[in-house]
């Protein structure tokens, strides 16, 4: 008998681990809408070993409860545990919810049965786990419910409870860690990319933010699929911003219908560069070049040739002039594109208008316009030779004059970033070199288009007045826009090289004026012509020597006091953002006419100044007049290849609101209000 009894005890002991765990589920709180209990994944507690407890909600058909972000309506369940001293509970490990449309609103909810577990740590003794929970259940109406729960957990060797499979099923419903990188732009473009993303892989996708009030939950989320990923177009909720990025659940469905849920944290970043189709890119380039004709830096050049065009029409040469002018424009655009591509290939960070970042180049352009003005005023006449070379190019008669007028028009047009040009240039520079060159040539065709139309349409040509004495008067009158352009460029030099640069440029104008006067006087006397030309050439060479000094002149101190702005640096911007202070960033250049107009009509106004003061807005001004790699890099990070660029960072935001290039006071005030 003793031997038999020992054998029975051994068999029972061996069989005990094979028995299913005890049920660890509290008494249920039951209504017509739901049955709710507290469950654990273990039967006993090992001192300080973590275990999981969960609120188990079984919903009646047709009813639902909510995720931690309920969406447009609803309240998330809440679970409060009464734990021993030293014990802690992690936040609820939420499974992926469903999107539930409730009339015009969208909610994120659970139907059927859902488990909401928490991990409990630091329990060293046996305990009665007590909990209080609140939950909201909705169908046609919403009913708040609550309950108190308790479970006794002794110390001992833990075994899986009968409810452990519920936790395993829950783990399969929890979104996985992010597989791909995500960023979100100020306009709500959620850009998702990864090495595993292949074209055609994603059939559908949607994003659920983990905090309410970030997006318009009921808005559609269009899915443009790209070669390097996809973009979900999220619509910003009123009063919200993406300045600190956004996090939540991204759900992706492939063509086989398999759904993958992952937790993503999208960092703030610029909008992804659009994969612009080539026809659209070329259309934008043409429109940008066409609009350049309306810019104040180009219009005087076109007006200057109006007289020559009228004469050309009278002699049947209008088409030749148009062809020559167009050729000058295209050759110069092609040269700029080639120089830009070469600079990029060599590692430079040059952008559109980069030649205007050289004060020597700006001074030379000022002198060229000044010389053209002197010629128009009759101070001297172009008669060949090297004297007056710059004005000779643009003012000589015939097709050569039209060709160099086209060249001059492009050179003085580059400070003006017209609408549509930003998209065309950015897309073109991101494309292969052949496409980049094509974009620049089409932009040139846009600039030359008005001249071409005027030449090939006889009806338009007949509207021009007949040549006569009025043409000489007009010619002299056209000198003053040239002088005005030279003065504007002199101011640009002041921004780049300060008072020293102004002095050098003005001295060059004096030398140029002297050369023009000597040349004009000597032209009246064949006997002294050689001497006059030599003297004029000497003055021009002296002016050229001044350019060397100007090229090494120190940059001008930023004139920020008058505009109440601080000089932009990335460190200063980061410091202000870390302090939670709102920041308005203005990326500008002295040679950008659009920038200057925007500052006058939209930034340096009483209403905007008062709004800056009332909101304690820091105003940072980045001066790209002379090439600055830090500013260039900042422009690139924000999807721009040129100025202007206006960004507003709300209080504590890391993601800016981008303002339009053609700025208005109301647009600035609206952006400040969104912050």
Residue pairs with C-beta under 8 A, 6 or more apart in sequence:
17 159
20 162
21 42
21 43
21 159
21 160
21 161
21 162
21 164
22 43
22 161
22 162
23 161
23 162
23 163
24 39
24 40
24 41
24 42
24 43
24 151
24 153
24 161
24 162
24 163
25 37
25 38
25 39
25 56
25 151
25 162
25 163
26 37
26 38
26 39
26 149
26 150
26 151
27 37
27 149
28 35
28 36
28 37
29 35
29 36
29 37
29 145
29 146
29 147
29 148
29 149
30 36
31 137
31 143
31 145
32 60
33 59
33 60
33 63
33 137
33 139
33 143
33 145
34 57
34 58
34 59
34 60
34 63
34 65
34 135
34 137
34 145
35 57
35 58
36 55
36 56
36 57
36 58
36 133
36 135
36 145
36 147
37 55
37 56
37 149
38 53
38 54
38 55
38 56
38 129
38 131
38 133
38 149
38 150
38 151
39 53
39 54
39 56
39 115
39 151
39 161
39 163
39 166
40 51
40 52
40 53
40 54
40 129
40 151
40 153
40 161
40 163
41 51
41 52
41 53
41 54
41 117
41 160
41 161
41 163
41 164
41 167
42 51
42 52
42 153
42 158
42 159
42 160
42 161
42 164
43 153
43 156
43 158
43 159
43 160
43 161
44 126
44 153
44 154
44 155
44 156
44 157
44 158
44 159
45 51
45 123
45 125
45 126
45 127
45 153
45 154
45 155
45 156
45 158
46 155
46 156
46 157
46 158
47 123
47 124
47 125
47 155
48 121
48 122
48 123
48 124
49 158
50 119
50 120
50 121
51 119
51 120
51 123
51 153
51 158
52 117
52 118
52 119
52 120
52 167
53 81
53 89
53 117
53 118
53 120
53 129
53 131
53 151
54 115
54 116
54 117
54 118
54 166
54 167
54 170
55 77
55 79
55 115
55 116
55 131
55 133
55 135
56 113
56 114
56 115
56 116
56 163
56 166
57 65
57 77
57 110
57 113
57 114
57 115
57 116
57 135
58 112
58 113
59 65
59 110
59 111
59 112
59 113
59 114
59 137
62 139
63 111
63 137
63 138
63 139
64 100
64 107
64 109
64 110
64 111
64 137
64 138
64 139
65 77
65 109
65 110
65 114
65 135
65 136
65 137
65 138
66 74
66 75
66 76
66 77
66 97
66 107
66 108
66 109
66 110
66 136
66 138
67 76
67 94
67 97
67 108
67 109
67 110
67 208
68 76
68 92
68 94
68 210
69 76
69 108
69 208
69 209
69 210
69 211
69 212
69 248
70 76
70 107
70 108
70 109
70 212
71 99
71 100
71 105
71 106
71 107
71 108
71 109
71 212
71 217
72 102
72 105
72 106
72 107
72 217
72 218
73 102
73 105
73 107
74 107
74 109
74 136
74 138
74 142
75 134
75 136
75 144
77 92
77 116
77 133
77 134
77 135
77 136
78 133
78 134
78 135
79 92
79 116
79 118
79 131
79 132
79 133
80 131
80 132
80 133
81 89
81 118
81 120
81 129
81 130
81 131
82 129
82 130
82 131
82 132
83 89
83 120
83 123
83 127
83 129
84 123
84 124
84 125
84 127
86 122
86 124
87 120
87 121
87 122
87 123
88 120
88 121
88 122
89 118
89 119
89 120
89 121
90 118
90 119
90 120
90 121
91 118
92 116
92 117
92 118
93 116
93 117
93 118
93 119
93 170
93 174
94 116
94 174
95 110
95 114
95 115
95 170
95 173
95 174
96 173
96 174
96 175
96 249
96 251
96 261
97 108
97 109
97 110
97 208
97 249
98 108
98 109
98 110
98 111
99 106
99 107
99 108
99 206
99 208
100 106
100 107
100 108
100 109
100 111
101 107
101 218
102 138
104 218
105 217
105 218
106 217
106 218
107 217
108 208
108 217
109 138
115 166
115 167
115 169
115 170
117 167
117 170
120 129
123 153
125 155
126 152
126 153
126 154
126 155
126 156
127 152
127 153
128 150
128 151
128 152
128 153
129 150
129 151
129 152
129 153
130 148
130 149
130 150
131 148
131 149
131 150
132 146
132 147
132 148
132 149
133 146
133 147
133 149
134 144
134 145
134 146
135 144
135 145
135 146
136 142
136 143
136 144
136 145
137 143
137 145
175 249
175 261
175 262
175 263
176 260
176 261
176 262
176 263
177 262
177 263
178 250
178 262
178 263
178 264
178 265
179 194
179 196
179 260
179 262
180 192
180 193
180 194
180 196
180 197
180 229
180 262
180 264
181 192
181 193
181 194
182 190
182 191
182 192
182 193
182 250
182 264
182 265
182 266
182 267
183 190
183 191
183 245
183 266
183 267
183 268
183 269
183 272
184 190
184 191
184 234
184 242
184 245
184 246
184 266
184 267
184 268
184 269
184 655
185 191
185 242
185 268
185 269
185 270
185 271
185 272
185 655
186 241
186 242
186 243
186 271
186 655
186 656
186 657
186 658
187 236
187 271
187 658
188 215
188 233
188 234
188 235
188 236
188 242
189 231
189 232
189 233
189 234
189 271
189 272
190 207
190 231
190 232
190 233
190 234
190 246
190 266
191 229
191 231
191 269
191 271
191 272
192 205
192 229
192 230
192 231
192 232
192 250
192 264
193 226
193 228
193 229
194 229
197 228
197 229
197 230
199 225
199 227
200 225
200 255
201 254
201 255
202 223
202 225
202 230
202 252
202 253
202 254
203 253
203 254
203 255
204 223
204 252
204 253
205 221
205 223
205 230
205 232
205 250
205 251
205 252
205 253
206 221
206 232
206 250
206 251
207 215
207 221
207 232
207 234
207 248
207 249
207 250
207 251
207 264
208 248
208 249
208 251
209 215
209 246
209 247
209 248
210 247
210 248
210 249
211 247
211 248
213 237
213 239
213 240
214 236
214 237
214 240
214 242
214 246
215 234
215 235
215 236
215 237
215 240
215 246
216 235
216 236
216 237
219 234
219 235
221 232
221 233
221 234
222 232
222 233
223 230
223 231
223 232
223 233
224 230
224 231
224 233
226 272
226 275
227 275
231 272
236 242
239 674
241 650
241 653
241 655
241 657
241 674
241 675
242 268
242 655
243 268
243 649
243 650
243 652
243 653
243 654
243 655
243 656
243 657
244 268
244 652
244 653
244 654
244 655
245 265
245 266
245 267
245 268
245 654
245 655
246 265
246 266
247 263
247 264
247 265
247 266
248 263
248 264
249 261
249 262
249 263
249 264
250 261
250 262
250 263
250 264
251 259
251 260
251 261
252 259
252 260
252 261
252 262
253 259
253 260
254 260
268 653
268 654
268 655
268 656
269 637
269 655
270 637
270 638
270 639
271 639
271 658
273 426
273 427
273 430
273 639
274 423
274 427
276 284
276 423
276 427
278 435
281 423
281 424
281 427
281 428
281 431
281 435
281 439
282 424
282 438
282 439
282 442
284 420
284 421
284 423
284 424
284 427
285 420
285 421
285 424
285 425
285 428
285 439
285 440
285 442
285 443
285 446
286 442
286 443
286 445
286 446
286 449
287 419
287 420
287 446
288 418
288 419
288 420
288 421
288 424
288 425
288 443
288 446
289 418
289 421
289 442
289 443
289 444
289 445
289 446
289 447
289 448
289 449
290 446
290 447
290 449
290 450
291 418
291 419
291 420
291 421
291 446
292 298
292 413
292 416
292 418
292 421
292 446
292 447
293 299
293 302
293 447
293 449
293 450
294 418
295 413
295 416
295 418
295 593
296 593
297 412
297 413
297 415
297 416
297 485
297 488
297 593
298 409
298 412
298 413
298 416
298 447
299 481
300 478
300 481
300 482
300 484
300 485
301 394
301 405
301 408
301 409
301 412
302 409
302 450
302 451
303 478
303 481
304 372
304 376
304 394
304 405
304 478
304 481
304 482
305 321
305 325
305 401
305 402
305 405
305 451
306 474
307 471
307 474
307 475
307 478
308 321
308 397
308 401
308 402
309 318
309 321
309 451
309 454
309 455
309 464
310 464
310 465
310 467
310 471
311 467
311 471
312 318
312 320
312 321
312 455
313 455
313 461
313 464
314 466
314 467
317 399
318 454
318 455
318 456
318 461
319 455
319 456
320 399
320 402
321 399
321 402
321 451
321 455
322 402
322 448
322 451
322 452
322 454
322 455
322 456
323 399
324 399
324 400
324 402
324 403
324 406
325 402
325 403
325 405
325 406
325 448
325 451
326 406
326 444
326 445
326 448
326 451
326 452
327 403
327 406
328 402
328 403
328 404
328 405
328 406
328 407
328 409
328 410
329 406
329 407
329 409
329 410
329 444
329 445
329 447
329 448
330 406
330 441
330 444
330 445
330 448
331 403
331 406
331 407
332 406
332 407
332 410
332 411
332 444
333 410
333 440
333 441
333 443
333 444
333 447
334 437
334 440
334 441
334 444
336 355
336 410
336 414
336 440
337 436
337 437
337 439
337 440
337 441
338 437
339 350
340 350
340 351
340 352
340 354
340 429
340 436
341 433
341 436
341 437
343 350
343 354
344 350
344 429
349 627
349 629
349 632
349 633
349 636
350 627
351 632
351 635
351 641
351 642
352 414
352 417
352 421
352 425
352 641
352 642
353 414
353 415
353 417
353 589
353 591
353 592
353 642
353 643
354 627
355 361
355 411
355 414
356 362
356 414
356 415
356 492
356 589
356 591
356 625
357 496
357 589
357 624
357 625
357 626
357 627
358 551
358 626
359 493
359 496
359 497
359 501
359 550
359 551
359 553
359 626
360 547
360 548
360 550
360 551
362 489
362 492
362 493
362 496
362 591
363 489
363 493
363 501
363 504
363 505
363 508
363 546
363 547
363 550
364 390
364 547
365 411
365 412
365 489
366 485
366 486
366 489
366 490
366 493
366 505
366 509
367 390
367 486
367 505
367 508
367 509
367 512
367 543
368 390
368 391
368 394
368 408
369 412
369 482
369 483
369 485
369 486
369 489
370 482
370 483
370 486
370 509
370 512
370 513
371 388
371 390
371 391
371 512
371 516
372 390
372 391
372 394
372 395
372 479
372 482
373 479
373 480
373 482
373 483
373 486
374 380
374 391
374 479
374 512
374 513
374 516
375 381
375 382
375 388
375 391
375 395
375 479
375 516
376 395
376 475
376 476
376 478
376 479
376 482
377 476
377 479
378 476
378 520
379 513
379 516
379 517
379 520
380 388
380 516
380 517
380 519
380 520
380 523
381 520
381 523
382 388
382 391
382 392
382 395
382 396
383 523
384 392
385 533
386 537
387 515
387 519
387 533
387 536
387 537
387 540
388 515
388 516
388 519
388 536
389 540
393 401
393 404
393 407
393 408
394 401
394 404
394 405
394 407
394 408
395 401
396 404
406 448
409 447
410 444
410 447
412 485
413 447
415 589
415 591
415 592
415 593
416 592
416 593
416 594
417 592
417 594
417 642
417 643
417 644
417 661
418 594
419 661
419 662
421 443
421 642
422 640
422 641
422 642
422 661
424 439
424 443
425 439
425 641
425 642
426 639
426 640
426 641
427 439
428 435
428 436
428 438
428 439
428 440
429 436
429 641
431 439
453 460
454 460
454 461
455 461
486 509
489 591
490 502
490 505
490 506
490 509
491 590
492 590
492 591
492 625
493 501
493 502
493 505
493 550
494 501
494 502
494 556
494 590
495 556
495 559
495 590
495 623
495 625
496 555
496 556
496 590
496 625
496 626
497 504
497 550
497 553
497 554
497 555
497 556
498 553
498 554
498 555
498 556
498 557
499 556
500 553
500 554
501 550
501 553
501 556
504 546
504 549
504 550
504 553
505 546
505 550
507 543
507 546
508 543
508 546
508 547
511 539
511 540
511 542
511 543
511 546
512 539
512 540
512 543
514 536
514 539
515 535
515 536
515 537
515 539
515 540
515 543
516 536
518 532
518 535
518 536
518 539
519 532
519 533
519 536
521 528
521 532
522 528
522 529
522 530
522 531
522 532
522 533
522 535
522 536
523 529
523 532
525 532
555 626
558 567
558 621
558 623
560 566
560 567
560 621
563 599
563 603
563 604
563 619
563 621
564 609
564 612
564 619
565 586
565 619
565 620
565 621
566 572
566 618
566 619
566 620
566 621
567 620
567 621
567 622
567 623
568 585
568 587
568 620
568 621
568 622
568 623
568 631
568 634
569 630
570 630
570 634
572 620
573 583
573 585
573 620
573 649
576 583
576 618
576 620
576 649
577 583
577 649
577 652
577 653
577 654
580 651
580 652
581 616
581 617
581 618
581 651
582 615
582 616
582 617
582 618
582 648
582 649
582 650
582 651
582 653
582 672
582 675
583 617
583 618
583 619
583 620
583 648
583 649
584 612
584 617
584 618
584 619
584 620
584 646
584 647
584 648
584 649
584 668
584 672
585 620
585 621
585 622
585 645
585 646
585 647
585 648
585 649
585 656
586 599
586 603
586 619
586 620
586 621
586 622
586 644
586 645
586 646
587 622
587 624
587 631
587 634
587 635
587 640
587 643
587 644
587 645
587 646
587 647
588 595
588 596
588 599
588 621
588 622
588 623
588 624
588 643
588 644
589 595
589 623
589 624
589 625
589 643
590 596
590 623
590 625
591 625
592 642
592 643
592 644
594 644
594 661
594 662
595 643
595 644
598 644
598 646
598 662
598 663
601 663
601 664
601 665
602 608
602 663
602 664
602 665
602 667
602 668
603 663
603 668
605 665
607 665
607 669
608 665
608 668
608 669
611 617
611 668
611 669
611 672
612 619
612 672
615 672
615 675
617 672
622 628
622 631
622 634
623 631
624 631
624 632
624 635
624 643
635 641
635 642
635 643
635 645
638 645
638 647
638 656
638 658
644 661
644 663
645 658
645 661
646 658
646 659
646 660
646 661
646 663
646 668
647 656
647 657
647 658
647 659
648 656
648 657
648 659
648 668
648 671
648 672
648 674
648 675
649 655
649 656
649 657
649 675
650 657
650 674
650 675
651 675
653 675
657 671
657 674
657 675
659 667
659 668
659 671
660 667
